[in-house]
Structures are given as structure tokens and as C-alpha cells.
Amino acid sequence: MVKKSVSGEPAEAGSAQTVGQSGLAPYISSDPERLSKMLEFLTETPSPKELLRYLVHVPVFSPGPKAGALGMISGEAELVELASYGLTKKHGFVERRSVWQQIPPFVDFHDVLPVRRSVETMREAVTKAGIHLEPEEWVQSVLIQPVHGYRGAPIGAVVQLFDIEATEPLHPVITPKDFHSALVLAFKSEPFISGLADADKRLNSDLPLLTDRELTCLRLAARGYSNKEIAGQLRLSASTVKTSLSKVFDKLGTSKRTAAVEKARTLGIL
């Protein structure tokens, strides 16, 4: 029996195809260096805009298919497992709306209401998945769950919200057909199309790859904000801001914020 891709065309096992004019985004190759950069970028840049850029769902056919992943980084018999993900940037939300309200309607949940879970529960899930994030009290977190298609091959991941009062997680039922239709819609969306080029440029640039949080902290530091003021502005802890700026210093090869700001301006980052 012939395996098919989300576009409906035959797909060879272990291959990384490029979808043409179907409206779907091209497959992402499994280049180790690019893969490493993308994983770092994903785990440290959990804003809705960046999340949408990397919700590139593609089928992966390999001798031993594994669970679905955020980012859907696929290639020859390779799939990165990234089971859960927390959105930790308040300024990434609009009036505290969930990320689900800011991206195209991937799936129609009908009368199923989204729920939220406690930060402690999400922290445990994120830690178990090997993702190092610092969920804040106000965070609406998401759990990325795999959706399996033909013969168990993963075809993507579904965003699921949790309720702080809920005792049991919500398990919406989604069919591969519905999910495929949702993917086509997502890939044709303007935010996704416009975001891909910029994200790809950032990933392949020779410039230091700063995450959204790092860049925002650096911009505020350049305006003279102290760590405490930056923390208040972004609703983060002071330790989180300090850690973010330390990463900026390391990436820019500096040890002080004044030098980091100057170098960032020289490189055109600011």
C-alpha cells in the first residue's frame, strides 16, 4: 500500500519532499546544525507569532515512527520529539487571550471548551519533556499532543489548553481529514507565509540568533531600563531577565550591557 503525504500525493519512506503550489509549506530538512538552532529557537521563543511560524505539520514516514512534535522537523527516518510546550510571555498575548484565539482555527472543537491547568502541573510536564522554561503564574500553557494518521505515522500536533481548576485533561477527538483541512488553512494564512521568510532568514543568518525574549530585554536595556524595570514591563521575574541578558552577552561575546547594546547596534540587531 502506498503512503500519502498531507497533500494527498504518494510519499516515499524516509524522504523529505517539498510541496509545490498546493499552499503547504515546504518540508524542513533534517540538517543537524539547522535542527539544533531551530530547537533552541523553539524552546526559548514561545510567543504566539513564533509558535505559528513553526507549526509546520508534515507527515513523517520512517521504519519506526515516533510521537508528533512541535515544529515538525522531519527528514530521513528522523523526527524530533517535543511533547509539551509552555507559553511564558505575557506580552505575547492580546488582552490575556489564549494563543488559540490568535492563530487560524486549526481544528473546530465545536462545543468542547478549552481548559487550563496549574503552573505546577505544566512545569512538571515541560520538565519531563526536557524543555527548560519558566512558566509564570499567569501563563496559559499549552500541551502539544501527537495526532497519528495512516498506520500510526504522525501527521502533526494539536494544541490543547488546560484549566487551573481541572482535575483531568481534556481530550478532544480529531480526525486526520479535519486536521489536514486545518493545516491547509494554516499554511495559507498571511502570518504563517510572511513569518516563514523572516524566521528562515534569522535561522540562517551569520548574526547571533537572539530569541524574542532576549531581543526584547536587550531593547529595553538599550533604553536604560534596569533588570527590575524590564521584569516589571514584561511581567517576568528579575532572575529570568538576568538569565536572558546573560545569554545575550554570551551570544554577542560581551560581559556588560553597554557593550552588548553597542555591538548589537553595530551588527544591525538593534
C-alpha positions in Angstrom: 0.0 0.0 0.0 1.3 3.5 -0.9 1.7 6.0 1.8 0.5 9.5 1.2 1.5 13.0 2.3 -0.9 15.6 3.7 -1.2 16.9 0.1 -2.6 13.5 -1.0 0.4 12.7 -3.2 2.5 9.5 -2.7 5.4 10.0 -0.4 8.5 7.7 -0.3 9.5 6.4 3.1 12.3 8.3 4.7 12.2 11.2 2.2 11.8 14.9 2.7 9.7 16.2 -0.1 8.9 19.8 -1.0 5.3 20.6 -1.6 4.9 22.7 -4.7 1.9 25.0 -5.4 -0.5 23.2 -3.0 -0.4 26.0 -0.5 1.5 23.9 2.0 4.8 25.0 3.4 7.9 23.1 2.3 9.4 20.3 4.4 12.2 21.2 6.7 15.3 19.2 6.1 17.0 17.4 8.9 20.3 19.2 8.7 21.9 18.7 12.2 23.1 22.3 12.6 19.8 23.8 11.4 18.0 21.3 13.7 20.0 22.4 16.7 19.3 26.1 16.0 15.6 25.5 15.5 15.2 23.5 18.7 17.0 26.2 20.7 14.9 28.9 18.9 11.6 27.0 19.7 12.3 26.2 23.3 13.2 29.8 24.1 10.8 31.7 21.9 7.3 30.7 23.0 5.3 33.7 21.7 2.1 33.0 19.6 3.7 34.6 16.5 6.8 32.3 16.6 4.6 29.3 17.6 2.6 29.9 14.4 5.7 30.2 12.3 6.9 26.8 13.3 3.6 24.8 13.4 4.8 23.2 10.2 3.0 19.9 10.3 4.2 17.3 7.9 3.8 13.5 7.8 6.9 11.5 8.7 7.2 8.0 7.3 10.1 6.1 8.8 10.9 2.5 9.8 9.9 3.4 13.3 7.7 6.5 13.5 7.7 8.2 16.9 5.4 10.8 18.6 4.5 14.1 17.0 6.5 17.2 17.6 6.2 21.0 17.7 7.9 22.3 14.7 7.6 19.0 12.8 11.3 18.8 12.0 11.4 15.8 9.7 13.8 14.1 7.3 15.1 10.7 6.6 13.7 8.5 9.3 14.0 11.3 11.7 11.5 13.1 13.9 12.2 15.3 16.9 10.0 14.6 19.9 8.8 17.8 21.6 5.8 16.7 23.5 4.9 19.7 25.6 5.4 23.5 25.4 4.6 26.4 27.7 3.8 29.9 26.6 5.6 32.1 29.1 5.5 35.6 27.6 2.6 37.8 28.8 3.3 40.4 26.1 2.9 37.6 23.5 -0.8 37.6 24.3 -3.5 40.1 23.4 -5.7 41.1 26.4 -4.7 37.8 28.0 -6.4 35.8 25.3 -5.2 32.3 24.7 -2.9 31.6 21.8 -5.8 29.6 20.3 -7.6 32.8 19.7 -4.7 34.4 17.8 -3.9 31.8 15.2 -6.0 30.3 12.4 -8.7 27.8 13.6 -6.7 24.7 13.0 -9.5 22.5 14.3 -13.1 23.1 15.1 -13.7 22.0 18.7 -17.4 22.7 18.4 -18.9 22.6 22.0 -15.7 21.4 23.6 -14.4 24.1 26.0 -10.6 24.7 26.4 -9.3 24.2 29.9 -6.2 25.3 31.8 -4.0 23.5 34.3 -1.9 24.8 37.1 1.6 26.1 36.5 2.9 23.3 38.8 1.3 20.7 36.5 2.6 22.3 33.4 6.1 22.8 34.9 6.2 19.0 35.6 5.0 18.2 32.1 7.5 20.6 30.5 10.4 19.3 32.7 9.5 15.7 31.8 9.6 16.6 28.1 13.1 18.0 28.6 12.2 21.6 27.8 13.7 24.2 30.1 11.1 27.0 30.6 10.0 29.1 33.5 6.2 29.2 33.5 4.8 32.2 35.3 1.6 32.3 37.5 -0.5 33.9 34.8 0.6 31.7 32.0 -2.0 30.0 29.8 0.0 26.9 28.9 -0.4 24.5 26.1 0.4 20.9 25.6 1.3 19.7 22.2 -0.1 16.2 21.5 0.6 14.0 18.6 -2.1 13.0 16.1 -1.5 9.7 14.4 -2.6 9.0 10.8 -2.1 6.2 8.4 -0.6 3.1 10.1 0.4 5.2 13.1 2.6 7.6 11.2 2.3 11.0 12.9 0.7 13.8 10.9 1.1 16.7 13.3 0.3 18.0 16.7 -2.7 19.6 18.4 -2.6 22.5 20.8 -4.6 21.7 23.9 -5.2 24.2 26.7 -5.6 23.4 30.4 -7.7 24.8 33.2 -6.3 25.6 36.6 -9.3 24.1 38.3 -9.5 21.0 36.1 -8.6 17.6 37.7 -8.5 15.7 34.4 -7.1 16.9 31.0 -9.4 17.4 28.1 -9.0 15.0 25.2 -10.7 16.4 22.0 -11.4 14.0 19.2 -9.9 15.0 15.9 -9.9 13.1 12.6 -7.0 13.1 10.1 -9.3 14.6 7.5 -10.2 17.5 9.7 -6.6 18.1 10.6 -5.5 18.1 7.0 -8.1 20.7 6.2 -6.9 22.8 9.1 -3.3 22.5 8.0 -4.1 23.8 4.5 -5.8 26.8 6.1 -2.9 27.5 8.4 -0.3 27.3 5.7 -2.2 29.7 3.5 -2.6 32.2 6.3 -0.8 35.6 5.9 1.0 35.4 9.3 2.4 32.0 8.5 3.6 32.9 5.0 5.1 36.3 6.0 6.7 34.8 9.1 8.4 31.9 7.4 10.8 34.1 5.3 11.8 36.2 8.3 12.2 33.2 10.6 14.3 31.4 8.0 16.5 34.4 7.5 17.1 34.7 11.2 17.9 31.0 11.5 20.4 31.0 8.6 21.9 34.4 9.4 25.5 34.8 10.5 24.3 37.2 13.1 23.8 35.9 16.7 20.4 34.2 17.0 18.5 36.0 19.7 15.1 34.8 20.9 12.2 37.1 21.1 12.6 37.4 24.9 16.3 38.1 24.6 15.8 40.7 22.0 13.1 42.4 23.9 15.2 42.5 27.1 18.1 43.9 25.1 15.9 46.6 23.5 14.7 47.7 26.9 18.2 47.6 28.3 19.3 49.9 25.4 16.6 52.3 26.6 18.2 52.4 30.0 15.8 50.1 31.8 17.2 48.2 34.8 16.7 44.5 35.3 13.9 45.2 37.8 12.2 47.6 35.4 12.5 45.2 32.5 10.9 42.5 34.7 8.0 44.7 35.6 7.5 45.7 32.0 7.4 42.1 30.7 5.8 40.6 33.8 8.8 38.3 34.3 10.9 37.6 37.4 14.1 39.6 37.8 16.1 36.3 37.7 14.5 35.5 34.3 15.6 38.9 32.9 19.1 38.4 34.3 19.3 35.0 32.7 18.0 36.3 29.3 20.5 39.2 29.3 23.3 36.8 30.3 22.5 34.7 27.2 22.6 37.9 25.1 26.0 38.7 26.4 27.3 35.2 25.7 25.9 35.3 22.1 27.3 38.8 21.5 30.6 37.9 23.1 30.4 40.7 25.7 30.2 40.8 29.5 28.4 44.1 30.1 25.1 45.5 28.8 26.6 48.7 27.5 29.0 46.7 25.3 26.2 44.4 24.3 24.0 47.3 23.2 26.8 48.9 21.3 27.7 45.6 19.5 24.0 44.9 18.7 23.7 48.3 17.1 26.9 47.8 15.1 25.6 44.4 13.8 22.2 45.9 13.0 20.3 43.8 15.5 19.0 47.0 17.2 
